[in-house]
Amino acid sequence: MSYMAQRVQHYGTTIFTEMTNLANEYGAVNLGQGFPNFAAPEFVKEAARAAISADINQYPPAIGRSRLRHALAAKYARHYNMELDPASQIVAMHGATECLFATIQSLVDPGDEVIIFEPYFDTYVPCVEFAGGTPVYYTLEAPKWEIEPDKLAALFSDKTKLILINTPHNPTGKLFSRAELQMIADLCQQYDVIAISDEVYEHIVFDEAQHIPIATLPGMADRTVTISSIGKSFSVTGWKVGWAIGSAEICTAIFRSHQWITFAGAAPLEEASAAALEWADETGYYAQLQAMYQRKRDTLLSALNEANLPVITPAGTYFAMVDISELGFANDRDFCTYLTKEIGVTPIPPSFFYTTPNAGTDLARFAFCKTDEALAEAADRLQKLGSSSC
Ligand SMILES: Cc1ncc(COP(=O)(O)O)c(C=O)c1O
């Protein structure tokens, strides 16, 4: 008899483990997993060391350290003109991942429907299933990933409790446009639905594009939970400091779950995150981050173009999708395995980010949050593709 509870029996290990093992076995440049393999800013690391030395080492308040909540209120006012009460509208948690889990456990009852755009970040579906909710999917189609109003409207009903959006979007690199957000906002208000907006890539956008939080649209402040975290913006994905922002009523609900999941975050890292957020606005850090990622994106795009891989230009995030439909492979897994073994570069097969059978099998996702040396090495190796017969 299996000791495993039914609720987890159908989840396997993630595709990232499998592709990383393969990359290691073949000595491939790993452009699969979405974490920076370069150093975090010195100021940010020093802030964490200083917090530990200052003995900020005991449980923080369960909703997060006061300095962090005040730094977040200042950041959202400055960047997005959002007015937040740090005492009642911000809950700091263990990364965006816990924010998503706690928010969904606190808002979804068994039988409720949750609209999810696929491809999706892989935690969304288990979060909804654990709460007893039913995911309902809108499939974004390459290469434009645009939302068709009628197709989206058809998914809303009296059963819909939440819609989960992610902008900038992993893995497509799509930035939701103001018109798309307005369409979603109108439907949320018509059907009394709450939007959860995962904005962890908010500071990684390209070519003058603008990230728009859906919470800033008329009528949405009180029916949106905005989620973000420190990991992507400061190259510290291992810190797992995140936050959920919403009305006082919704934050009270979120807290009810959070108190039984982790109760509180990591005090010195919350303190250091507050320092990082304050420092970023004092020094113009976000513009430097964008310039760095613009350069890395452009390096990868030209390498893929030179290798004759049809890449879809991302407007944000540190991922780029390649259309492999004309390359003669049976599916995305075969392509990613071939590229790892024969060329020495590892992307991720995106079909794992879809529920619809066979969706995403004609795509491959490359991460460019890697050192310039790793990207140059990948570019070099990809040149072999032009001369090989795949
Ligand atoms: C879209 C998206 N949301 C959330 C997360 C997780 O964020 P955190 O590390 O803060 O839990 C990731 C990490 O890859 C992500 O890509």
The ligand as a MOL file (V3000), in Angstrom:
LIG
                    3D

  0  0  0     0  0            999 V3000
M  V30 BEGIN CTAB
M  V30 COUNTS 16 16 0 0 0
M  V30 BEGIN ATOM
M  V30 1 C 5.7610 33.3200 -12.6070 0
M  V30 2 C 6.4410 32.9630 -11.3170 0
M  V30 3 N 5.7870 33.1410 -10.1620 0
M  V30 4 C 6.3440 32.8300 -8.9850 0
M  V30 5 C 7.6320 32.3080 -8.9120 0
M  V30 6 C 8.2040 31.9300 -7.5930 0
M  V30 7 O 8.6970 33.0390 -6.9050 0
M  V30 8 P 9.4300 32.8780 -5.4860 0
M  V30 9 O 10.7740 32.3140 -5.7460 0
M  V30 10 O 9.4510 34.2580 -4.9230 0
M  V30 11 O 8.6090 31.9400 -4.6710 0
M  V30 12 C 8.3520 32.1150 -10.1050 0
M  V30 13 C 9.7070 31.5290 -10.0550 0
M  V30 14 O 10.2440 31.0540 -11.0220 0
M  V30 15 C 7.7410 32.4490 -11.3310 0
M  V30 16 O 8.3800 32.2760 -12.4960 0
M  V30 END ATOM
M  V30 BEGIN BOND
M  V30 1 1 1 2
M  V30 2 1 2 3
M  V30 3 2 2 15
M  V30 4 2 3 4
M  V30 5 1 4 5
M  V30 6 1 5 6
M  V30 7 2 5 12
M  V30 8 1 6 7
M  V30 9 1 7 8
M  V30 10 2 8 9
M  V30 11 1 8 10
M  V30 12 1 8 11
M  V30 13 1 12 13
M  V30 14 1 12 15
M  V30 15 2 13 14
M  V30 16 1 15 16
M  V30 END BOND
M  V30 END CTAB
M  END
